[in-house]
């Protein structure tokens, strides 16, 4: 059995001597010996000897993913939990989390909590003043003496076994950070029902190499396992950031050629917000962090990145220009069918690649109109009926479709929370842009390149 699984986006060429795979799509050309390795990967069969150079390239680009490796030994990992305790309920929940983590060293960093507390089976490090989650994690990191560390938020539930399983991805040195799938805990109520489908921490069930503007562009530090030497290379978290510090760390890691993986086969659960006010403030905070992130990582927070031709079909369809929409779809498919000939994919494969790109662009455009750009489009809706139609479809269409597909328990509040989620994030984004005096985080990133595939020889 193979130690790897191919990515969900995997397209073999007609001659068998190449593959287009991963996110973003990357083209690989191989020899006959390499083709035998690709065959084995597709079949899940044992790999031929000498496969490492090719599989390493495929792994690095997210074309294949490691299956569950052997877990770490518990003596190799330390857990850091930053916390700010204000209620007895929070203290009880934190003690339950620490109890779950028996077998590994646990450091709890008390970020100047107003309520004093003690814990069993954990080392507590206290701050005299509140410094924020990034600084608290750095404080914990300074006390770590193991080669691996796990950062966990205090409202997460995860086991020692899960953390050690994640650590297994780091044991061989080709991965520096790994995160599990963090699912919203089922706590009952309309808000929890919505969060079950739309938790900002839940990045789905597909494994990925994390990269900006790819399928998984970041991972949160609600649960994050890392190599300590990699964190020291990056000098830890940016203590000047109160929000977005986790995304900043991940993007700095990638900029420094460190590998970050998302491994959804391992799961944890996160307690959702229970009050609407806290839910809205959380989304506002996420939006407001985008401008600060853009100042540090230019253009990586763009709300939409795509080829400009792929924008024509969704814009024309959503504004009611049906005949031009049909013509634009034909033109887009013809253009990219010709542009992708050099990939040596057959006709069916090229159609699939184009369809994936067109559908992704449509989803991104609808999301951009209803989330980061909604204040602008709400204003323009008063000037044009067609813009008003597009805005209404983008805001109401996705949650109404989800009602039919997902059948949430509280349909009306599901739609309301969906709109409030998007609008709160959008307001935060604009507020952050005004505070930073930069609109760059609001601008799309469009390309005019005929082919958007990266090539690996």
C-alpha positions as CSV (number, residue, x, y, z in Angstrom):
1,X,0.0,0.0,0.0
2,X,1.3,3.5,-0.9
3,X,2.2,6.0,1.8
4,X,0.6,8.7,-0.3
5,X,-2.8,9.6,-1.8
6,X,-3.2,11.7,-5.0
7,X,-4.9,15.1,-4.8
8,X,-8.5,15.5,-5.7
9,X,-7.3,17.5,-8.7
10,X,-5.2,15.0,-10.6
11,X,-5.2,14.9,-14.4
12,X,-2.9,12.5,-16.3
13,X,-1.7,13.4,-19.8
14,X,-2.6,11.5,-23.0
15,X,0.9,10.0,-23.3
16,X,1.0,9.1,-19.6
17,X,4.3,11.0,-19.2
18,X,2.8,13.8,-17.2
19,X,0.2,15.0,-14.7
20,X,-1.5,18.2,-13.9
21,X,-2.4,18.3,-10.2
22,X,-2.6,20.1,-6.9
23,X,-3.8,23.6,-5.9
24,X,-2.8,25.7,-7.7
25,X,-2.6,23.3,-10.6
26,X,1.0,22.4,-11.5
27,X,2.2,20.5,-14.5
28,X,4.8,17.7,-14.1
29,X,6.6,15.9,-16.9
30,X,8.2,12.6,-16.2
31,X,10.2,9.7,-17.7
32,X,8.9,6.2,-18.3
33,X,10.2,5.3,-14.9
34,X,8.4,8.3,-13.5
35,X,5.2,7.2,-15.3
36,X,5.4,3.9,-13.4
37,X,5.5,5.8,-10.1
38,X,2.5,7.9,-11.2
39,X,0.6,4.6,-12.0
40,X,1.4,3.2,-8.6
41,X,0.3,6.4,-6.9
42,X,-3.1,6.3,-8.8
43,X,-3.6,2.7,-7.8
44,X,-2.5,3.0,-4.2
45,X,0.1,0.3,-5.0
46,X,3.6,-0.1,-3.5
47,X,6.0,2.4,-5.1
48,X,8.9,1.4,-7.2
49,X,12.4,1.9,-5.8
50,X,13.9,5.3,-6.4
51,X,10.6,7.1,-6.2
52,X,11.7,9.6,-3.6
53,X,12.9,12.5,-6.0
54,X,9.6,12.5,-7.8
55,X,7.3,11.9,-4.8
56,X,9.1,14.7,-3.0
57,X,8.4,17.1,-5.9
58,X,4.8,16.0,-5.9
59,X,4.4,16.4,-2.2
60,X,5.9,19.9,-2.2
61,X,3.4,21.1,-4.7
62,X,0.4,19.4,-3.1
63,X,-0.1,17.0,-6.0
64,X,0.0,14.1,-3.5
65,X,-0.5,14.0,0.2
66,X,1.0,11.7,2.9
67,X,-1.3,9.2,4.5
68,X,-1.4,9.0,8.2
69,X,2.3,8.5,9.4
70,X,3.4,6.9,12.7
71,X,2.6,9.2,15.6
72,X,5.2,11.0,17.7
73,X,6.3,9.8,21.1
74,X,4.6,11.9,23.8
75,X,8.0,12.9,25.3
76,X,8.7,14.8,22.0
77,X,5.8,17.3,22.3
78,X,4.8,20.2,24.5
79,X,1.4,21.8,24.4
80,X,0.9,25.5,24.8
81,X,-2.5,27.0,25.7
82,X,-2.9,30.8,25.9
83,X,-5.9,31.8,28.0
84,X,-7.8,34.7,29.5
85,X,-10.1,33.4,32.2
86,X,-13.1,35.6,33.2
87,X,-15.7,33.0,34.4
88,X,-15.8,29.8,36.4
89,X,-17.2,28.1,33.3
90,X,-14.1,28.9,31.3
91,X,-11.9,27.6,34.1
92,X,-13.8,24.3,34.2
93,X,-13.5,23.9,30.4
94,X,-9.8,24.6,30.5
95,X,-9.3,22.0,33.2
96,X,-11.2,19.5,31.1
97,X,-9.0,20.2,28.2
98,X,-5.8,19.8,30.2
99,X,-7.2,16.5,31.6
100,X,-7.7,15.3,28.0
101,X,-4.0,16.0,27.3
102,X,-2.5,13.5,29.7
103,X,0.8,12.2,28.7
104,X,2.3,15.4,27.2
105,X,3.8,18.4,29.0
106,X,1.2,21.3,29.1
107,X,2.1,25.0,29.5
108,X,-0.8,27.3,30.1
109,X,-0.1,31.0,29.6
110,X,-2.4,33.2,31.7
111,X,-2.6,36.5,29.8
112,X,-3.4,38.6,32.9
113,X,-6.8,37.0,33.5
114,X,-9.1,39.0,35.9
115,X,-10.0,35.8,37.6
116,X,-7.2,33.9,39.3
117,X,-7.1,30.1,38.8
118,X,-5.1,27.0,39.4
119,X,-4.9,23.8,37.3
120,X,-3.9,20.2,37.8
121,X,-1.3,18.6,35.5
122,X,-0.2,21.8,33.9
123,X,2.5,24.4,34.3
124,X,1.1,27.9,34.5
125,X,3.0,31.0,33.3
126,X,1.4,34.3,34.2
127,X,1.6,37.7,32.4
128,X,1.3,40.9,34.5
129,X,-0.6,42.6,31.7
130,X,-2.7,41.5,28.8
131,X,-0.5,41.2,25.7
132,X,-2.7,39.2,23.2
133,X,-2.6,35.7,21.9
134,X,0.5,36.0,19.8
135,X,2.6,37.3,22.7
136,X,1.2,34.6,25.0
137,X,2.1,31.9,22.6
138,X,5.6,33.3,22.3
139,X,5.9,33.3,26.1
140,X,4.9,29.6,26.2
141,X,7.3,28.8,23.4
142,X,10.3,30.2,25.4
143,X,9.6,27.5,28.0
144,X,9.5,24.6,25.5
145,X,12.4,22.1,25.6
146,X,10.9,19.5,23.2
147,X,11.5,19.5,19.4
148,X,7.7,19.8,18.7
149,X,5.0,22.0,20.0
150,X,1.2,22.2,19.8
151,X,-0.7,25.4,20.1
152,X,-4.3,25.0,21.3
153,X,-6.9,27.6,22.1
154,X,-8.7,27.1,25.4
155,X,-12.1,26.6,23.7
156,X,-11.0,23.6,21.7
157,X,-11.4,19.9,22.5
158,X,-8.7,17.6,21.2
159,X,-6.9,14.5,22.5
160,X,-3.3,13.7,23.1
161,X,-3.6,10.9,20.4
162,X,-4.7,13.4,17.8
163,X,-1.9,15.8,18.6
164,X,0.7,13.0,18.4
165,X,-0.8,11.8,15.1
166,X,-0.4,15.4,13.7
167,X,3.1,15.4,14.9
168,X,3.8,12.4,12.8
169,X,3.6,14.5,9.7
170,X,6.5,16.6,11.0
171,X,8.8,13.7,12.0
172,X,10.6,13.4,8.7
173,X,11.5,17.0,8.2
174,X,9.7,17.8,4.9
175,X,6.8,19.4,6.8
176,X,7.2,22.2,9.4
177,X,3.6,23.0,10.4
178,X,0.4,20.9,10.3
179,X,-3.1,21.6,11.3
180,X,-6.2,19.3,11.7
181,X,-9.7,19.9,10.7
182,X,-11.4,22.0,13.5
183,X,-15.1,21.4,13.4
184,X,-17.7,23.3,15.3
185,X,-19.0,21.5,18.4
186,X,-22.7,20.7,18.5
187,X,-24.1,22.7,21.4
188,X,-27.7,23.3,20.3
189,X,-29.5,26.4,19.2
190,X,-29.8,28.3,16.0
191,X,-26.4,30.0,16.1
192,X,-24.6,26.6,16.7
193,X,-26.6,25.1,13.9
194,X,-25.3,27.8,11.5
195,X,-21.7,27.5,12.8
196,X,-21.9,23.7,12.1
197,X,-21.9,24.6,8.4
198,X,-20.0,27.9,8.4
199,X,-17.4,27.8,11.2
200,X,-14.5,30.0,10.0
201,X,-12.1,27.4,11.5
202,X,-13.4,24.5,9.5
203,X,-11.5,24.3,6.2
204,X,-13.2,21.2,4.8
205,X,-12.3,17.6,4.4
206,X,-9.7,17.8,1.6
207,X,-6.0,17.6,2.5
208,X,-3.7,20.3,1.1
209,X,-0.4,22.0,1.1
210,X,-1.2,25.4,2.5
211,X,-0.5,28.4,0.2
212,X,-2.1,31.9,-0.2
213,X,-4.7,32.0,-2.9
214,X,-5.0,28.2,-3.2
215,X,-7.6,25.7,-2.0
216,X,-6.4,26.2,1.6
217,X,-4.7,29.5,1.9
218,X,-4.1,29.5,5.7
219,X,-4.7,27.4,8.8
220,X,-5.8,28.9,12.2
221,X,-3.9,28.3,15.4
222,X,-6.9,27.0,17.2
223,X,-4.9,23.8,16.8
224,X,-1.5,23.9,15.2
225,X,1.5,21.5,15.6
226,X,4.9,22.8,14.7
227,X,8.6,22.1,14.7
228,X,10.2,24.3,17.4
229,X,13.2,25.1,15.2
230,X,10.9,26.4,12.4
231,X,9.2,28.7,14.9
232,X,12.5,30.1,16.1
233,X,13.5,30.7,12.5
234,X,10.4,32.9,12.2
235,X,10.9,34.5,15.6
236,X,7.5,33.3,16.6
237,X,4.3,35.3,16.3
238,X,4.1,39.0,15.6
239,X,3.2,40.5,19.0
240,X,2.0,43.7,17.4
241,X,-1.0,41.9,15.9
242,X,-4.1,41.2,18.0
243,X,-6.0,39.5,15.2
244,X,-4.6,37.8,12.1
245,X,-1.4,36.9,13.9
246,X,-2.0,33.2,13.0
247,X,-2.4,33.9,9.3
248,X,0.7,36.1,9.4
249,X,2.8,33.3,10.9
250,X,1.6,30.8,8.3
251,X,2.3,33.2,5.4
252,X,5.7,34.1,6.8
253,X,6.5,30.4,7.0
254,X,5.6,29.9,3.4
255,X,7.6,33.0,2.3
256,X,10.6,31.4,4.1
257,X,10.1,28.1,2.1
258,X,8.7,26.2,5.0
259,X,6.0,23.6,4.3
260,X,2.5,23.9,6.0
261,X,0.0,21.1,5.7
262,X,-3.7,20.7,6.3
263,X,-4.5,17.2,7.5
264,X,-8.3,16.9,7.9
265,X,-8.1,13.2,8.6
266,X,-7.3,14.3,12.2
267,X,-10.1,16.3,13.8
268,X,-10.7,18.6,16.8
269,X,-13.8,20.5,17.9
270,X,-14.2,24.1,18.7
271,X,-16.9,25.7,20.9
272,X,-18.9,28.1,18.7
273,X,-20.0,31.6,19.8
274,X,-23.2,31.4,21.9
275,X,-24.2,35.0,21.7
276,X,-25.0,36.9,18.5
277,X,-23.0,39.9,19.6
278,X,-19.8,37.8,20.1
279,X,-20.5,36.1,16.7
280,X,-20.7,39.5,14.9
281,X,-17.6,40.8,16.7
282,X,-15.6,37.8,15.8
283,X,-16.4,38.2,12.1
284,X,-15.8,41.9,12.3
285,X,-12.4,41.2,13.8
286,X,-11.5,38.7,11.1
287,X,-12.4,41.3,8.4
288,X,-10.5,44.1,10.1
289,X,-7.3,42.1,10.2
290,X,-7.1,41.9,6.4
291,X,-5.6,45.3,5.9
292,X,-2.9,44.7,8.4
293,X,-2.1,41.4,6.8
294,X,-2.0,43.1,3.4
295,X,0.5,45.6,4.7
296,X,2.8,42.8,5.6
297,X,2.0,40.4,2.7
298,X,1.2,42.5,-0.4
299,X,-1.8,41.4,-2.4
300,X,-2.2,38.1,-0.6
301,X,-5.5,39.2,1.0
302,X,-7.1,40.1,-2.4
303,X,-10.8,39.1,-2.2
304,X,-10.8,37.6,-5.7
305,X,-7.9,36.2,-7.7
306,X,-8.6,34.8,-11.2
307,X,-8.1,35.1,-14.9
308,X,-10.1,38.2,-16.1
309,X,-11.8,36.1,-18.9
310,X,-13.4,33.9,-16.3
311,X,-15.2,36.8,-14.7
312,X,-17.4,37.6,-17.8
313,X,-19.8,34.6,-17.5
314,X,-20.8,35.2,-13.8
315,X,-21.1,38.9,-14.3
316,X,-23.3,38.6,-17.4
317,X,-25.4,35.9,-15.9
318,X,-26.0,37.6,-12.6
319,X,-26.9,40.9,-14.3
320,X,-29.5,39.2,-16.5
321,X,-27.7,39.4,-19.9
322,X,-28.5,35.8,-20.9
323,X,-27.5,35.7,-24.5
324,X,-24.2,37.5,-23.9
325,X,-23.6,35.0,-21.0
326,X,-24.0,32.0,-23.4
327,X,-21.6,33.6,-25.9
328,X,-19.1,34.4,-23.1
329,X,-19.2,30.8,-21.9
330,X,-18.5,29.5,-25.4
331,X,-15.7,32.0,-25.9
332,X,-14.1,31.2,-22.5
333,X,-14.1,27.4,-23.1
334,X,-12.8,27.9,-26.7
335,X,-9.9,30.1,-25.5
336,X,-8.8,27.9,-22.7
337,X,-9.2,24.7,-24.7
338,X,-6.7,26.1,-27.2
339,X,-4.5,27.6,-24.4
340,X,-4.2,24.2,-22.6
341,X,-3.2,22.2,-25.7
342,X,0.4,22.2,-24.7
343,X,-0.4,20.4,-21.4
344,X,-1.1,17.3,-23.5
345,X,-4.3,16.7,-21.5
346,X,-7.0,15.1,-23.6
347,X,-10.2,17.0,-24.5
348,X,-12.2,15.6,-21.6
349,X,-9.5,16.5,-19.1
350,X,-9.2,20.0,-20.4
351,X,-12.9,20.5,-20.2
352,X,-12.8,19.4,-16.5
353,X,-9.9,21.8,-15.8
354,X,-11.7,24.8,-17.4
355,X,-15.0,23.9,-15.6
356,X,-13.2,23.7,-12.2
357,X,-11.7,27.1,-12.8
358,X,-15.0,28.7,-14.0
359,X,-17.0,27.3,-11.1
360,X,-14.3,28.5,-8.6
361,X,-14.3,32.0,-10.1
362,X,-18.1,32.1,-10.0
363,X,-18.1,31.2,-6.3
364,X,-15.3,33.6,-5.5
365,X,-17.1,36.4,-7.3
366,X,-20.4,35.8,-5.6
367,X,-18.6,35.7,-2.2
368,X,-16.7,38.9,-3.0
369,X,-19.9,40.8,-3.9
370,X,-21.8,39.6,-0.8
371,X,-18.9,39.8,1.7
372,X,-16.0,42.3,1.2
373,X,-17.6,44.4,-1.5
374,X,-21.1,44.5,-0.2
375,X,-21.1,48.2,1.0
376,X,-20.0,49.3,-2.5
377,X,-22.6,47.1,-4.3
378,X,-25.4,48.1,-1.9
379,X,-24.7,51.7,-2.9
380,X,-24.5,51.0,-6.6
381,X,-27.8,49.0,-6.4
382,X,-29.7,52.2,-6.0
383,X,-28.3,53.4,-9.3
384,X,-28.9,50.3,-11.5
385,X,-31.6,47.6,-11.5
386,X,-29.1,45.1,-13.0
387,X,-26.6,45.8,-10.3
388,X,-29.4,45.5,-7.7
389,X,-30.3,42.1,-9.3
390,X,-26.8,40.9,-9.1
391,X,-26.4,42.1,-5.5
392,X,-29.6,40.4,-4.4
393,X,-28.7,37.1,-6.1
394,X,-25.2,37.1,-4.5
395,X,-26.5,37.9,-1.0
396,X,-29.6,35.6,-1.0
397,X,-28.7,32.9,-3.5
398,X,-26.1,30.9,-1.6
399,X,-27.9,30.6,1.7
400,X,-31.2,29.7,-0.1
401,X,-29.4,27.0,-2.1
402,X,-27.9,25.7,1.2
403,X,-31.3,25.4,2.7
404,X,-32.2,22.9,0.0
405,X,-28.9,21.0,0.1
406,X,-28.0,21.0,3.8
407,X,-31.5,21.4,5.4
408,X,-30.4,23.1,8.6
409,X,-32.7,22.8,11.6
410,X,-33.5,26.6,11.8
411,X,-34.0,27.8,8.1
412,X,-34.9,31.4,8.7
413,X,-32.2,32.1,11.2
414,X,-29.7,30.2,9.0
415,X,-30.3,32.7,6.2
416,X,-30.2,35.7,8.6
417,X,-26.9,34.5,10.1
418,X,-25.4,34.0,6.7
419,X,-26.1,37.6,5.7
420,X,-25.0,38.9,9.1
421,X,-21.8,36.8,8.8
422,X,-20.9,38.3,5.4
423,X,-21.9,41.9,6.3
424,X,-20.0,41.9,9.6
425,X,-16.9,40.7,7.9
426,X,-17.3,43.3,5.1
427,X,-17.7,46.1,7.6
428,X,-14.6,45.0,9.4
429,X,-12.7,44.8,6.2
430,X,-13.6,48.4,5.2
431,X,-12.9,49.6,8.8
432,X,-9.4,48.0,8.6
433,X,-8.8,49.5,5.2
434,X,-9.7,53.0,6.5
435,X,-7.6,52.6,9.6
436,X,-4.6,51.4,7.5
437,X,-5.3,54.2,4.9
438,X,-5.1,51.6,2.1
439,X,-7.7,50.1,-0.1
440,X,-5.4,47.4,-1.5
441,X,-7.0,44.6,0.5
442,X,-10.3,45.4,-1.3
443,X,-8.9,45.1,-4.8
444,X,-9.1,42.0,-7.0
445,X,-6.0,40.4,-8.4
446,X,-6.6,39.5,-12.0
447,X,-4.3,37.8,-14.4
448,X,-4.2,38.0,-18.2
449,X,-1.9,35.0,-18.7
450,X,-3.2,32.5,-21.2
451,X,-2.1,29.6,-18.9
452,X,-2.1,29.7,-15.1
453,X,-0.3,26.4,-14.7
454,X,3.0,26.2,-13.0
455,X,5.5,23.7,-14.6
456,X,7.8,21.3,-12.8
457,X,10.2,19.5,-15.0
